[in-house]
Amino acid sequence: MLVYTFVFSFVMRLGVKDYAVFLISALLSWNFLANSISYGANCIVANSNLVNKIYFPREIIPLSVVFANLFNFLLELVALLIVLIFLGYKFYIFLYWFPVLIIAEFFLVAGLTLLVSALNVFFRDLSHLINILIMVWFFGTPIIYPLDMVPPKFQVILRFNPMTTITSMYRNMFYHVKYPEGLLWPNWFMIVTNIGLILLIFFIGYFVFKKLEPRFAEEI
């Protein structure tokens, strides 16, 4: 956070007030997704002894990674809220969105983690590719920069990224309550579209995982 704040506040000079809060309000939710997928990719292979010796629903393993990172995310949010209170941010105004965002991101993260954990059993180099894709996805999500800096023709593409909506909503809730300039709520079409994409990703991830699960033992 300190590195990003220095670079974008003093070097590139985005002109964003309280850049540290601007950044961290969106970065925490991104870290929940990125860490879950990165650690979850190898979770089945890393627990090969359990998979080979004990019968239990295998999806418990990747989901345990998701829940562990969700717990860390919630602890980080508590620390953020304490800081916001001292800085005079009235985050409680939009706090009713918090359960919706948590549930939506959980299904997105769970679906992707189930998918990559299953595929990585058969394609071991996938974990290296995942880290590259996560980095590309990170820069394609308005986390270190405001969405309104993106040319309108590219904004349309970014809005179909579910993490754009999720991180923007967190930023609206935690940051833009004090600095309303730049506050932009997604319209209902984008909300419904992103919810549909999240559910589709979850069901694809769960379907692929259950389809490949019987072959885990012989592959690892």
N, C-alpha and C positions, 0 to 999 in steps of 0.2 A: 504494500500500500504506500509506503514511504517513497519507494522508487518511482512508482507511477505518479504520485503526487508531485514529486520534484520535476520529473520530465514534462508532464503535461501542464503544470502550473507555471514553471519558471523557464523551461527550455522551449517547448512548443507553444506555450501561452494560449491555452484554449479560452481563457477568460471566464472560467467557471468559478463561481464563488464557493468557498468551503469545498474545494475539490476532494479532500479526503472523505468527507461525508457523501458527496456525490458518487465517488467511486465505490466505497465500501457498502453503500446501500444496495447496490446491484451485484457487487462481486461475491458477497456471501452466498447468495442463492446459486450463482454460477459454480462456486467451489463445491457446493453440495452435489451438483450434477457431475462435474468433472471428476471429483474424487471417487464417487460411487462407481462410475463407469471404469475408471482406471484400475481401481482395486478389484472391482467385480469381474473384470475380464479374466483374471487368473484364478478366481476363487474355486472353481470346480477342480482344476488341475492341482492346485495347491492342497486341496483336501481329498486327494485320491484315496488315501487310506479309509476315510469314512465312506466314500462312494463305493469302494470295492467290498467292504466288510459289513456294513450296516445298511439295512433298508429303511429309508425314510424319504419323504417328499424332497427331492433334490433342490427344488426351488427355494427351500429354506436357506440354503447357503448364499446365493446372490442377494436374497431379500434381507438376510442378516447384515450384509454389507451396506445395503441401502438404509436400513434402520439405524445402524451405527453412525453413518454420516449424517442422517437426519438429526440424531441426538446432538452431534457436534454442532450442526447448523443452528439448532435451537439455543444452545449455550452461547454461541457467537452472537446470536440476535439479542440475547439478554444483555450481553456486554455492550452491544451497539445502542440498545435502548437507554441504558444508563448514561452513556455519553451524550445521547440526543437530549435527554432531560436536562443535563447541565448546560448544553448549548442552546436551549430554548426552542427546540423543535417540537411542535405540537403533533407528533406522529399519531396520537390517539384519534385524531379526526377521521382518518381513513382506516383505522385498525380493523374494522369489520370485514375488510377484504382479506385479512391475513389467513383465516381458515380456508378460504377458497383457493388462495395461491399455494398454500402448503399441500392441499389435496391434489391440485392440478399438477404441481411439480413432482409430487411423489409418484403419481401414475406414469409420468413421462420418464423419470429416472428409473423406476422399477422395470418398465418395459424395455428400455435400452440396456439395462444391466443384465436382465434375463437373456436378451438376445446375444450380447457380446460374450457372456460367460459360456453359453452353449456353443457358439460358433468357434470360440477359441480352443475348445477341446479338440476340434478337427483341423483347425488352421492355427497352429501355434504362433505363427508370426503376426497374427492379427493384432495382438496386444501392442506391437510397435506401430502399426498403422493407425490404431485407435488414438494414440497420443498425438499423432500428426493431425488427424481429423478434428480432435478436440481443440487443438491450437487454432486451426482454420475457423472452426465454429466460434471460438472465443472472439476472434477479430471480426467475425461476421455478425456479432451481437453487440448492440450499443451499450457497452459496459464502461470502457475507458473514454468514450466520447459520447456527446449527446446525439440523439436520433435526428434532431433537426439540422445537424451539420451535414447529414448525408443528402446528396442530390435527390429530389423528389422521385425521379425515375428508378432509383435504387431503393428508396424507402419502401416501395411497393413489394419488392422482393424480400427485404428484411422483415416486413410485417408478417410474412408467412412462416417465419422462424418462431416456433412457440416460445423460445427463451427470450425473444425480443419483447413479447407481451408480458411475460412473467417478470423479467428484470425491470421493465419500464413501470410496471405496477408497484413493485417494491420501491422503486425510486420515487414514484409519485407519493407513496405512503410515508416514506422516511425523510426525503430530501425536499421535494417540491412544496411541502406544506409551509416551508419558510421562504422558499424562492419559487413562487408560482410561475415565473417566466420559464417557458419550456415545458410546462406541464401539459401533457397530451394524453387523454384517456382514449383507449382503443374503442372503436365503434362496435356495435353488437355483432355485425357481420364478422369482424376479425376475431371477436371473443368466441363466437360459435365455431368459426373455422378452426381456430387453434385448439379448442376443446375437442373437436372432431379429430384433428391430427394427433393429439395426445392419446386419445382412446384407441385410435388405429395403431399407433406405435406400441401401446401396451399390449393389445391383443395379438399383434404380430409377434412381439417378443415372447409372450406367454405360449403362443401356438408353436413357434419354432423350438422353444425350450422343451416343451412336452413331447414334441415330435422326435427330438434327438436324444432325449433323456435315456431311453432303453439302451442306447449304444455307448453311453458314457464309460461304463466299466471296462468294456473291451478296448476302448481307445486310449485310456489312461493307465 
